[in-house]
Structures are given as C-alpha cells and as structure tokens.
Amino acid sequence: MRLKQLIWVCGLGSLGFAAAAQGHYPSKPVRMVVGFAPGGAADLVARAMSDAFGKALGQAIVVENKPGNGSSIAADIVAKAPADGYTLLIASPSSISVNPALNLRLTYSARDLAPVTKITTSPLVLAVSPTTGINTVPELIAAAKKRPGELNYSTSGNGSAPHLGAALFTQVTRTEMTHVPYRGGSLAIQSVMAGDTQVTFGTSPSVLPMATSGKLRALAVSTRERSPLVPSLPGMREAGLPDYHIEFWYGIFVPAGTPEPVLKKVYDAAITAMRQPQVKATLARDGTEVSTSESPAAFGAFLNEDSKFWVSLVKNANVKVE
C-alpha cells in the first residue's frame, strides 16, 4: 500500500512540476524561426513585431533565419522541437499547405505544427527590371508570348507564394517563363536588379523599396482590385486580367502538443504586439497589413479552407518539386 501511495504521490508531483513549468512560462528567451533569408518579407515581419512581442511575452525574442527548400527546413526544425513554447515558427502558406502537397518526402506534416494566429496579409507585387523596357502588364504578356521561356522570373523558392503567383500568371495568360528559385526574397529581388532575371512576383516589403528607388519597375499588385496598402499600383482587373487574384499571409505556429496554457500565452502576446501602432505603421510602409485571428481555433479553421486554394493551384498550374 505504501509503495502504491508513493507512486501515486510521485505521479502527482511530476504533474505538479509540469503545471508549475507552464505557469512560469516563459522563463528564458524564445526562438522565432523564419524560413527565409534576412531581408525578405518574412524576416521583416518577424523583426517588426519581435520587440513588442517580447515585451508582451516577458522574454526576449530571438529571430533565427533558417532558409531553404521553400521554408521547409524551418518548419521541420520547429515541428521536431520540444513542445514547450520556446521554439516558434513564422510561416506562410508555402510550408503549411504548398510544400506538403508538392513533396511527399517531407519529414514533417502540417499536423506536426499547431496554429497560433495569423499575423499579416498582403498582396504580391509584379515587378520587372527597368532594362526590359516593359512598363505595363499587357507589355509583359506580349513579351512573354513573343519569346516563350526566355524571360526568367525569380522567387524566394520552389512552392513559395511568389512562385505560385507567377505560375498562376502564366496559366491565366497562357505564357511561358522560366522559374529561377532563390533561398530568400531579398536574393530574388537582387537577381532582377542585377539583370540575372527579368521578372518577379515579390512580396511587398521586398519589392516596394526597390521600386521607389527606381531599381525595379512595379507593374501591378496581385489582387483583383487595387490594394489600399499599395494605392499607386493597379490591381489585376485594371491591368487586364480580371480572373487573376492571389494574396498571402504569415502566421505563428508552435510544435503540436504544446500545452494549452502556453499556446494561449503566445497567442495573447502576439495579438498585443500586432495591435501596437508602431508595428502596424512599420508593416504598412512596406505594403503589409496586420491581420490576426480571433483564436488559435479560428486560425486552424481558416487554414483548412485556405489550403484548398493553394493545393488546387499547385495541381492546376502543374507546379513540381525541382
């Protein structure tokens, strides 16, 4: 009897320690893993919110860039991390919906990551090198049809939102361009500026500063109508492609199995951070809008529907793993 009582008490003790650990979360700095290189949109979003996020959470946020394989490397790292709230992922549709649909050999699945909240949404920006002499979307379509496969478009990786944005464009316009993937959005933009590629469907934070300085020529946003985030650029309907529409988001994820109290603390801190005027202003300057979820469950429901769009696009545009 005493042995059974001892085992029972020890069991309660271990549960008590676990509860205590959750109650004191976080007691050390928190890693926020980004699947793209420094200077890209995901990196800019993470760094724009990290200070406010850390203050709300009560610990420093350490942003770590782990680019590669369309952000799959970062997603795999977080999926395999301890489910204790100390390793977070900033992810886009590419690592949650697209890569699992493209590559059945991935060592993680979306089920290995628990959704916390969406944090931003924004359109892509279609831009070209000024040396191309292309000034409008119809001119780009004409050039692509005149020289099938000769125009190269750069993206932040295979299966990324910019890749799918371009794939949808070639599908809708019945044109052919050559995909050149890079390990991050900033590298993709640099390739267009250097003349190694001619076209990009880049993220707003990556493209707009270069377009403002004249190093790129922005032609349109990827949404059907003009975006209030980038009011100077036409939407695709105005540019002559009423059937074209695509936008993307970033969200926060934790390893599956993260205790509910910890997940709630991460969610509450993220919402507090994204509501800060300075965070909103910083993101708005780069054409990104703060967009949060009502709850982790609401974000999960959103993902269930959103993934249908991305998976359908992958199949219809015949996007393959390269």
C-alpha positions as CSV (number, residue, x, y, z in Angstrom):
1,M,0.0,0.0,0.0
2,R,2.8,2.4,0.9
3,L,4.5,1.7,-2.4
4,K,1.3,2.4,-4.3
5,Q,0.8,5.6,-2.4
6,L,4.4,6.6,-3.1
7,I,4.0,6.0,-6.8
8,W,0.7,8.0,-6.8
9,V,2.3,10.9,-4.9
10,C,5.3,10.9,-7.3
11,G,2.9,10.9,-10.2
12,L,1.1,14.0,-8.8
13,G,4.5,15.5,-8.2
14,S,5.5,15.2,-11.8
15,L,2.2,16.7,-12.9
16,G,2.7,19.5,-10.5
17,F,6.2,20.2,-11.8
18,A,4.8,20.3,-15.4
19,A,2.0,22.6,-14.3
20,A,4.5,24.8,-12.5
21,A,6.7,24.9,-15.6
22,Q,3.7,26.1,-17.7
23,G,2.8,28.6,-15.0
24,H,6.2,30.2,-15.2
25,Y,6.4,30.2,-19.0
26,P,8.4,31.8,-20.4
27,S,11.4,31.7,-18.1
28,K,14.1,32.1,-20.9
29,P,14.3,33.7,-24.4
30,V,12.1,32.4,-27.1
31,R,13.3,31.4,-30.6
32,M,11.3,32.6,-33.6
33,V,12.4,30.6,-36.6
34,V,12.0,32.2,-40.1
35,G,12.2,30.0,-43.2
36,F,13.7,32.7,-45.4
37,A,16.9,34.7,-45.6
38,P,17.4,38.1,-43.9
39,G,15.9,41.0,-45.7
40,G,12.9,39.0,-47.1
41,A,9.3,39.7,-46.2
42,A,9.0,37.0,-43.5
43,D,12.2,38.3,-41.9
44,L,10.9,41.9,-42.0
45,V,7.6,40.9,-40.4
46,A,9.4,38.9,-37.7
47,R,11.7,41.7,-36.8
48,A,9.0,44.4,-37.0
49,M,7.0,42.6,-34.3
50,S,9.7,40.9,-32.2
51,D,10.4,43.7,-29.8
52,A,6.7,44.3,-29.0
53,F,6.1,40.6,-28.9
54,G,8.9,40.0,-26.5
55,K,7.7,42.8,-24.2
56,A,4.2,41.3,-24.1
57,L,5.5,37.8,-23.5
58,G,8.0,38.9,-20.9
59,Q,11.1,37.5,-22.5
60,A,13.4,38.4,-25.4
61,I,12.5,37.0,-28.8
62,V,15.5,35.7,-30.8
63,V,14.8,35.7,-34.6
64,E,16.6,32.9,-36.4
65,N,16.8,32.6,-40.2
66,K,16.8,29.0,-41.5
67,P,16.2,29.4,-45.3
68,G,16.0,26.6,-47.8
69,N,13.6,24.2,-49.5
70,G,10.8,26.8,-49.7
71,S,10.9,27.3,-45.9
72,S,10.6,23.5,-45.3
73,I,13.8,23.4,-43.3
74,A,12.5,25.9,-40.8
75,A,9.2,24.1,-40.5
76,D,10.9,20.8,-39.9
77,I,13.1,22.4,-37.2
78,V,10.1,23.7,-35.3
79,A,8.0,20.5,-35.9
80,K,10.7,18.5,-34.2
81,A,11.4,21.0,-31.4
82,P,10.2,20.3,-27.8
83,A,6.5,21.3,-27.4
84,D,7.3,23.8,-24.7
85,G,6.7,27.2,-26.3
86,Y,10.3,28.1,-26.7
87,T,10.5,27.5,-30.4
88,L,8.0,29.3,-32.7
89,L,7.7,29.4,-36.4
90,I,6.8,32.3,-38.7
91,A,5.2,30.6,-41.7
92,S,3.4,31.3,-44.9
93,P,1.2,29.0,-47.0
94,S,4.3,27.5,-48.6
95,S,5.4,25.5,-45.6
96,I,1.9,24.7,-44.2
97,S,-0.1,23.9,-47.4
98,V,2.1,24.0,-50.5
99,N,5.2,22.1,-49.7
100,P,3.3,19.1,-48.2
101,A,1.3,19.0,-51.4
102,L,4.4,19.2,-53.6
103,N,6.8,16.9,-51.8
104,L,5.6,13.7,-50.2
105,R,9.1,13.0,-48.9
106,L,9.0,15.8,-46.4
107,T,9.9,14.7,-42.9
108,Y,7.1,16.8,-41.3
109,S,3.5,17.4,-42.0
110,A,1.1,20.3,-41.2
111,R,-0.3,18.2,-38.3
112,D,3.1,18.5,-36.6
113,L,2.6,22.2,-36.2
114,A,-0.1,23.8,-34.1
115,P,-1.6,27.1,-35.4
116,V,-1.5,30.1,-33.1
117,T,-2.6,33.1,-35.1
118,K,-2.4,34.7,-38.5
119,I,-0.4,38.0,-38.1
120,T,-0.3,39.7,-41.6
121,T,-1.7,39.6,-45.1
122,S,-0.6,41.4,-48.2
123,P,-0.6,41.2,-52.0
124,L,2.4,40.2,-54.1
125,V,3.8,42.9,-56.4
126,L,4.6,42.1,-60.0
127,A,7.8,43.9,-61.0
128,V,10.3,43.8,-63.8
129,S,13.8,45.1,-64.4
130,P,13.8,48.6,-65.9
131,T,16.2,47.4,-68.5
132,T,13.5,45.2,-70.1
133,G,11.6,48.3,-71.3
134,I,8.4,46.7,-70.1
135,N,6.0,49.3,-68.5
136,T,2.7,47.5,-68.2
137,V,1.2,44.1,-67.6
138,P,0.0,43.8,-71.3
139,E,3.5,44.6,-72.4
140,L,4.9,41.8,-70.2
141,I,2.3,39.3,-71.6
142,A,3.3,40.4,-75.1
143,A,7.0,40.0,-74.4
144,A,6.5,36.5,-72.8
145,K,4.4,35.4,-75.8
146,K,6.9,36.7,-78.3
147,R,9.8,34.9,-76.6
148,P,8.4,31.8,-74.8
149,G,10.7,30.7,-72.0
150,E,13.2,33.4,-72.5
151,L,12.0,35.7,-69.7
152,N,13.2,34.4,-66.3
153,Y,11.3,35.1,-63.1
154,S,12.9,34.9,-59.7
155,T,11.2,33.8,-56.5
156,S,12.0,33.1,-52.9
157,G,11.9,29.3,-53.5
158,N,10.1,26.5,-55.1
159,G,6.5,26.4,-53.8
160,S,6.7,29.8,-52.3
161,A,3.8,32.3,-52.7
162,P,5.8,34.3,-55.3
163,H,6.4,31.1,-57.3
164,L,2.7,30.2,-57.2
165,G,1.9,33.8,-58.1
166,A,4.0,33.6,-61.2
167,A,2.7,30.1,-62.0
168,L,-0.9,31.4,-61.9
169,F,0.1,34.3,-64.1
170,T,1.5,32.1,-66.8
171,Q,-1.5,29.8,-66.5
172,V,-4.1,32.7,-66.8
173,T,-2.2,34.4,-69.6
174,R,-1.1,31.2,-71.4
175,T,2.5,32.3,-71.5
176,E,5.8,30.6,-70.7
177,M,8.5,32.0,-68.4
178,T,11.4,30.2,-66.7
179,H,11.4,29.9,-62.9
180,V,14.7,30.7,-61.1
181,P,14.3,30.0,-57.3
182,Y,16.5,31.6,-54.7
183,R,16.9,31.0,-50.9
184,G,15.1,34.2,-50.0
185,G,13.0,37.1,-51.2
186,S,15.9,39.6,-51.0
187,L,18.1,37.4,-53.1
188,A,15.4,37.0,-55.7
189,I,14.9,40.8,-55.9
190,Q,18.7,41.4,-56.2
191,S,18.8,39.0,-59.1
192,V,16.2,41.1,-61.0
193,M,18.1,44.3,-60.2
194,A,21.4,42.7,-61.4
195,G,19.8,41.6,-64.6
196,D,20.2,37.8,-64.0
197,T,16.4,37.5,-64.1
198,Q,13.8,39.9,-65.6
199,V,10.6,39.4,-63.7
200,T,9.4,38.7,-60.1
201,F,6.2,38.3,-58.2
202,G,7.8,39.6,-55.0
203,T,6.4,40.3,-51.6
204,S,5.6,44.0,-50.9
205,P,8.4,44.5,-48.3
206,S,11.0,43.1,-50.7
207,V,9.8,45.0,-53.9
208,L,8.4,48.4,-52.9
209,P,11.6,50.0,-51.5
210,M,13.5,49.0,-54.7
211,A,10.6,50.2,-56.9
212,T,10.6,53.5,-55.1
213,S,14.3,54.0,-55.7
214,G,13.9,53.1,-59.4
215,K,15.9,49.9,-59.2
216,L,12.7,47.9,-60.1
217,R,9.6,48.8,-62.1
218,A,6.4,47.7,-60.3
219,L,3.6,46.9,-62.7
220,A,0.6,45.8,-60.5
221,V,-0.4,44.1,-57.3
222,S,-1.6,40.5,-57.4
223,T,-5.1,41.2,-56.0
224,R,-8.0,41.7,-58.4
225,E,-8.6,45.2,-57.2
226,R,-6.2,48.0,-56.1
227,S,-4.9,47.5,-52.6
228,P,-5.1,50.3,-50.1
229,L,-1.7,49.1,-49.0
230,V,-0.2,50.0,-52.4
231,P,-2.6,52.5,-53.8
232,S,-0.3,53.7,-56.6
233,L,-0.4,50.3,-58.4
234,P,-3.3,48.9,-60.4
235,G,-5.0,45.7,-59.5
236,M,-5.1,42.8,-61.9
237,R,-8.6,43.6,-63.2
238,E,-7.5,47.1,-64.1
239,A,-4.3,45.6,-65.7
240,G,-6.5,43.5,-67.9
241,L,-6.6,40.2,-66.0
242,P,-9.9,40.1,-64.1
243,D,-9.5,36.3,-63.5
244,Y,-6.3,36.7,-61.6
245,H,-6.2,37.1,-57.8
246,I,-3.7,35.9,-55.2
247,E,-2.5,37.2,-51.8
248,F,-0.6,35.6,-49.0
249,W,-0.3,35.7,-45.2
250,Y,2.2,35.0,-42.4
251,G,1.2,33.3,-39.2
252,I,2.7,31.9,-36.0
253,F,2.9,28.2,-35.3
254,V,4.3,26.0,-32.4
255,P,5.1,22.3,-32.2
256,A,2.0,20.1,-32.0
257,G,1.3,19.1,-28.4
258,T,2.3,22.5,-26.9
259,P,0.2,22.8,-23.7
260,E,-2.9,24.9,-24.0
261,P,-1.8,27.5,-21.3
262,V,1.5,28.0,-23.1
263,L,-0.2,28.3,-26.5
264,K,-2.6,30.9,-25.1
265,K,0.2,33.0,-23.7
266,V,1.9,33.0,-27.1
267,Y,-1.4,33.9,-28.8
268,D,-2.2,36.7,-26.3
269,A,1.3,38.2,-26.6
270,A,1.2,38.1,-30.4
271,I,-2.2,39.8,-30.5
272,T,-0.9,42.5,-28.1
273,A,2.2,43.0,-30.3
274,M,0.3,43.3,-33.6
275,R,-2.0,45.9,-32.1
276,Q,0.8,48.3,-31.4
277,P,0.6,51.4,-33.6
278,Q,4.4,51.3,-34.3
279,V,4.2,47.7,-35.5
280,K,1.2,48.5,-37.8
281,A,3.0,51.6,-39.1
282,T,6.2,49.7,-39.8
283,L,4.5,47.0,-41.7
284,A,2.2,49.4,-43.6
285,R,5.2,51.2,-45.0
286,D,6.2,48.0,-46.7
287,G,2.7,47.2,-48.0
288,T,1.8,44.7,-45.3
289,E,-1.4,44.7,-43.3
290,V,-1.8,43.4,-39.8
291,S,-4.4,40.6,-39.8
292,T,-4.9,38.5,-36.8
293,S,-7.2,35.5,-35.9
294,E,-9.9,35.6,-33.3
295,S,-8.3,32.5,-31.7
296,P,-6.0,29.6,-32.4
297,A,-9.1,27.5,-33.3
298,A,-10.2,30.2,-35.7
299,F,-6.8,30.2,-37.4
300,G,-7.0,26.4,-37.7
301,A,-10.4,26.7,-39.4
302,F,-9.1,29.3,-41.7
303,L,-6.1,27.1,-42.7
304,N,-8.5,24.2,-43.5
305,E,-10.2,26.3,-46.1
306,D,-7.1,28.3,-47.3
307,S,-5.1,25.1,-48.0
308,K,-7.7,24.0,-50.5
309,F,-6.9,27.1,-52.7
310,W,-3.2,26.6,-52.6
311,V,-3.3,22.8,-53.2
312,S,-5.7,23.4,-56.1
313,L,-3.3,26.0,-57.6
314,V,-0.4,23.6,-57.3
315,K,-2.2,20.9,-59.2
316,N,-3.8,23.2,-61.8
317,A,-0.6,25.1,-62.5
318,N,1.4,21.8,-62.6
319,V,3.9,23.1,-60.1
320,K,6.6,20.4,-59.4
321,V,9.4,20.0,-56.9
322,E,12.6,21.0,-58.7
